[in-house]
Amino acid sequence: MPAGLDGPSGVENAATPPAHIMPTGLARSSGVENAATPPISSPPAWTDRARWKKVTDVVAVGPASGLQYVRITTSMCKALERLELEAFPTADPADLYNEAELLILAGDFPEGSVIGFDGDNRDDPVAVGLGVRTHFDFENPQHNLKTFFDDAPTESGDDPEAPWYYGTDIVVRPDYRRRGIGRELYDLRKQMCVDLNLAGIVAGGVIPGFAEHKHNMTADEYVARVVAGELYDRTLTFQLENGFDAPCALADYIKDPEVDDFASLIVWHNEQYNPDVIGPVPEANGAMT
């Protein structure tokens, strides 16, 4: 799979690098969609598919954006490759998902991806949230995405028996940014973790604001001060508002000279996770399946 970074990458600010080269989901949002909203620790009710009329392939309808969110299929992959290039025109294509990689992901773990469409035309995606299941060593969190998935049992990086969801890519087409789509993609990922009984979400997220502070503090100090509310970062602050923790900085995570190749580890914990069960628990509402 391509090197990638998550967080609403490319969701709100076209000038920031994509989720893959940051992304998070991860994900690069300006954090100004709803600054007054308190942190979200569980999926909101709108992500429950039972609340929506089950029509065609729609998983959910975004309450803010009105987008129809569906699962990735192989027929979408060429259009998704075009969306990656359109959203990040200055990025190295090697750092973005291509059609071949998307086809593999669609075959390995389609339930881990959501694609947003404005209407019924499935040839024109406007938003993407991608990810895979993985094991993660929180005692040794330092990693980079060029090598992190090297030992995965599938070519996409997905491990069906792993407990964590790793957000690899979030993309929103430039003319659809600042419509609350980044928050919706995060909400859908959280619901997916509940439905599939995953421990939570882990990803690397860019810290664009560190560029202004890297000469007078370390990346770990910067992350800690953003977490404490002493500094504002348009990406990390947005992620914190969405219920994520940021335990540390990640060194040499992705090529990004503006921030000396640093990113932030971000983690969301699924409070409904049952570690004694692999796969969906019987009482799960099936909203995202």
C-alpha positions, 0 to 999 in steps of 0.5 A: 500500500502507499505511504499514507497519513490520516486525518481529515487530510485534504478535507479542509485545506487544499494547501496541506499535503494529502492523507497519504503524505501528511494523511486522518481520518485522518485527516487534515482539517482546519479545525474550524468546522465546529470549534464549539462542539465538545469532544466526541467519544462515541458515534452519533445516532445518525451513523446508525443505518437503522435510522435510514431507509435502506435504499440501494447501497447507502450506508448513511446520509451525512446530516451536514453534507447530505452526501450518500456514503457507500462501501468501496467497490471495484467499479469505483477504483478508477474514479477514486484514483482520479479524485486522489490526484485532483485533491492533491495536485502537487503531491507525488503520485507514488504517495497516493492510492492508485487504481491497482492498490484500491482494487486490492483494498476493495477486495480485502476489506471493503467494510473498512472504507466509505465513499461519499457521493453527492447523489446517485451517480457512482461515477463521481466520488467526492469524499473518501475514508480508507483504512485497514485492520492492524495490530499496534504496539503502544509500548513502541509507537514509533513507526513510519508508513513506508514499512509499517504494513510490511508484515501484514498478511494481505497486500492491502495491509489488512489483517482480519484478526487484528483489533485496531483500525488504522486510518490510511486516507481521508480525501475530500474534493476541493469544492466540497471542503468546509461542509462538515464532511471530515467530521462525518467520515470520522463518525462513520469510522467510529461506528464501523469500529463499534459494528466490527468490534474493533478496539478503536482507531489509530493513525498518524496525523499531520501537525502543520502548525509545528512548522512555526514552532520547530525552532523553539520546541520539540515535536513532542512538546508541541503536541503536548501543548496543543493537547493542553489547549495552549496552542492551536493546530488546524489538524490536531485540534480538530482531531482532539475535538473529535474525541482522539488522544494524541499521546506522542509525536511520530519521527520520520513518519512521512516526507514533510520538510516543513515539519521536519518529517514529524506527525502526531500519533492519534488514537480513538478508543471504542468504549464498546469493544469486547476483547474476548470476541474477534469480529462483530459482537452479537448485540452490535446494531449492524449499522455499517454492515 
